[in-house]
C-alpha cells in the first residue's frame, strides 16, 4: 500500500535543511534536468518550463526551457506560492489574480499570464521547489494536465535522490572523491579559514593480503565511523580513493585541526578491532591550512606531502604542513 506523503508546510528551517541536503543550489546545468524541462515544455506546448528551487530569499532555476535568467527574488515568483501547498497550483490569468497581478513577470516585458506548478516534495515531506510551465497566453489547465505534471515532479525528486546517492561512497557513507573536491572548491571561493586533513590507513595492503578484502572493508567502515564521531556537523568527510580519506574543516586553522587529527588518530588506535589479530588499526594524517590564493590542487598537494611525511617518519602520527 502506498501512503500519501506527510507535508511539512510550516517548518521553514526544516525545509531549508532538506534543500541543502541535495547540495544542488548554484551548480552547473545537468543534462538530466535539462531533458526533463524540454520534454515538459513539449508536452504542454507552453513557451516556458522550469525546475525551480526556493532558497531563503530567492528562486533559483536548476533547469529552464525557453527562459534564460536563472535567479529571481523569491517574493516575485509564482513558485514561492506553489511550495506553500500540497498539490498543483494553476493560474489561468495572472492579471485577474490578486496574488500575482503585481509581479514583475506579469507587469513587465515577460507578460506571463498562465502558470501551472507542482511542488517538488522531498521524501521527508518538505517542498524544496517546483516544476512548472508558464506562458504569455491565458490558459485553463485540466485535471489530467495537473496529474501529468505531478508525475514529472516525482521524476525530478527521484533524479535528485539518485544524484545524492552518486555523491556518497557506498561502503563508508562518506562523500565520493568528486563530491569532496567540489566542497573544497566552494570552501576556497568563500575565502574563509579552512584546513584540509588527508588520512591513510597504515599497512592497509597487509590487512587485505592477510585477512581478505571483506576484513579490509570492515576496517574502512571503522575509520569512517571514527571520523564521523569526531567531526562537527559542518565538516566534510570524503573517500579520496582506496584507504585514503579527506576531511575539510571549515573555520578551523591548522593548529586546531592538528588537535582534531590527533584526537581522531588516538580514538581509532585506542579501540580494539576484532577483525584484526592484534586488534589495532592506526592512521597517518597530513594537515594543511589553506593559504590565500592557493588553488585546490596546491592545497591537496601540501596536505598529501604532510601525509607522506607522517608515513615516512613511522606512521600512526599527524604532521602539520609547513
N, C-alpha and C positions, 0 to 999 in steps of 0.2 A: 504494500500500500504506500502511495506517495503522499507525504504530508506537505501541506502548504507551508511556506517559509514564515517564520516569525519576524515581522518587520519591526525594526528599532528606529522609529522616525524622530524621536525626541532627544536622542543621545548623540549630540554633535561631536563630542570628544571621541566617543567610540567609533563614529562614522569616519572621522579623520584617521584614526588608528587603522581601521580596515583599509582605507585608501592607501595609506603609507606602506602597508604590508606588501602591496604589489610592486612598489618601487618603480612606478611607471611614469610619474609626472616628469615632464621636461625631457623625456627620452626621444631618441630619433625615430622617424617613421619606421614602421614594420609592415612587411608585405601582407601578413595575415590579417591585420586590421584594415589596411587599405583595401584589400579584396572584399572584405565584408561590406564596407560602406559603398563600394562601387556596385556590388550586387544589389544592395538595398535600394540605392538610387534608381537602378534599372528596373527593379520590380515595381516600385511605387511611382515611377515616371515623374519624379519631382526634380526640381532644379538642384537641390542640395540634400546631402545626407551626412551625418556626423556621429562619431563616437566621442562623447564628452566626459570629462572628469571634473567634478566640482571640488575645488580646493577651498581653503578658508575664505578667501575673498575674490576668487577668480574662477572662471570656467576655462579649462584647458582642453583643447581638442587633440586627442590621440590620432584620429584619422578623420579626414573630410573628403567629400566628393563634391566638386563644384565651388567650394569656398577655399580661400587661401589663408585668411587670418586664423591663427591657432589659439589666441587667448583673448578673453573678454572679461570685463568686470562682472563679478557674479550677479550683482543686483540688476544687471542689464540683460539677463538671459532668460529664455523660456525654461531651459533645463533645470535651473535652480528651483522652479516651481514643480517640475516633474518629480524631482527626488523627494519632495515633501509628501508624496502619496505612495500608494502601494500598487498602482496599476497604470495603464496608459493615460496620457493626457492629450486630448485632441482639441485644437483650436481651428475653427473653420474660417473665422475672420477676426484677426487680431485688432482691427480698428474698432470693433464693437465689443471688445473685452476690456473692462476697466483695469485688469491686472497687467495688460500688455500694450495698450494703445499708446503709452508714453515712451516705450522702449526705443532706443536709437535704431535698432534693427527694423522697427516698424515705421518710424517717422523719417528716418534717414534714407540714404540712397539705396540701401538694400531692399526697402519696401516689402518686408516679409508680411504675408497675410495669413497663410495657413501653416499649421505645425502639428506633428504627431510625435510624441516622445514616450519612451518606456524606461523606467529606472533600471539601472544595472545594479542588481542586488547581490551582495556577497553571500557566500554560504551561511554566514552567521547573521544575516538579516539586515545589513546596512546598505543603503542606497549611495553608492560611491560616485555615480554619474548617470548618464543616459545614452541611449541610442535614439536618434531622431531623424525625421525627414521634415523638410520645410520648403516653402515655395512662395513666389510673388503673386500667385493666383489664389483666390478664395477656393476652399475645397472642404467637402464633408468626407470624413473618414469612416468607413464601415467597421462593424464589429469584426469582420473577417480580417480586415487590414490591421486592426489593432492586435489581433491574435498572431498574425504573421510577424509583426514587429516584436511582440513579446517573445516569440521563439528565437528571433535573432538576438535578443538581449541575453538569453541563456547561452547562445553560442559565444557571445563576447566574454561572458563570465568564465565559460569553460576554457576559452583561449587564455584568459588571464591566469587561471589556475594552472594550466599547462606551462605557461611561461614561468610561473613561480617555481614549479617543480623542476624545470630545466635549470634553474639558478641554484638548486640545492643538491649537494652531493648525497647520493642515495645511501651510502654506507654510514657516513658520520653525521649527516644532517647539517653540515657546515655549508657555507657558500661555495659554489664552484669557483674555479680559478677566474673565469671570465667575470662573474658577478663580483668577486672580491676586488679585482683590478678596477672595475667600474667604481667601486666605493672609494678606492684610492684617488681616482681622477676627480671625483666630486669633492673629496676632502681637500685636495690641493687647490681646487677652484675657490674654496671658502677663504683661504689664506690664514686659517686659524692654526693654533698649535696642535700638532698631532705627532704620534710616534708609531712606528711600524715594528712589530716583532715577527721574526721568522724563526720557526722552531722545527726541529728534526728529531725523530725518534732514534735514539742511539742503538747501533748494532741491529737495525731492523731486518737487514738481509739475513743475518744469522737466525733471527726468530723465525722467519719464513722457511729457511732451509732446515732448521731443526724440528720445528713443530708443525709446519704446514701453513698454507695461506689462510685457512679458517682461523687459526690462532692469531696470525698477523692481523686479520680483520678485527678480532676482539681487542687487540692492543690499540689499534687506531680508534676504535669506538671509546676505549677507556681514556685516551688522550682528549678526544672531543668532549667527553663528559666532564673531565677535569677542567678543561678550558672554560666551558660554559659555567661551571661552578664558581669560577674566579673572576669572570668578566661582568661588567656593568651592562645595563640594558642598551646603551647607545654604542657599545663597542661592536666590532665586526670580526667574525672568525671564519676563515676560509681554508679550504684544502687546495694547495697550490700544485700538488702532484705527488703520487706515491705516499711516502710517510712525511712529507713536508707540508707545514701549515703556516698561515699568516694570521696575525692579529693586528687590527687597526684600533688604536686608542685615541679617540677624539678628545681634544682639550687636555692632553696629558703630555708633559715634557719627558725628556729622556731619562732623567733621574727617577721620576716617579714610575715610569714604565719599567725601569730596571728592577725596582722593588716588586712590581707585579710579576715580572718574569721569574724572579727568584721564588716568589710565593707559589706560582704555578708549578715550577720545577720541583720544589720541595714537596708540594702536595702530591704530585704523581709518584715521586720517588719514595715517599713515606707510606704509601699504601701497598698492601700485598695483592698481587695479581695472580690468581690461581692458575691461569693458563700457562704461566712460566714456572719452570722448576724452582728457581731461586726467588720467585715472586716479585722481582724488581724490574721496573721499566723506568728508564730515565730519558731526559730531554737535553738537547743543546739548543741554546737560544741566542739569536743576534738581535740587538735593539738599536734602532736608528730613528732619532728625531728628525722630522722634516726640516730642511733648510729652505729659506726663502729663495724662490727662483729655481729650485731643484725640480727636475722632471720626475715623472713616475719611475722611469727606468733607472735613473740615477739613484733615486731613493731605495728602490729594490736592491740595486747593486750594493749599496753601502750596508744594508741590513744583511744581505747574503754574505758579504765579506766578514761581518761581525760573527755571523753564524759559523763560518768556516774557521774563524779564529777560536771559537768556543770548542769546536770539534777537534781541531788540531792541538789544542792545549790540554786535552784529556777528557773531553766530553762531560756531560752532566754538570753544566755550568752556563751562566749567562754572560755575554760580553756586550758592552755598550760601544757602538761605533764612534770613532773619533773623527 
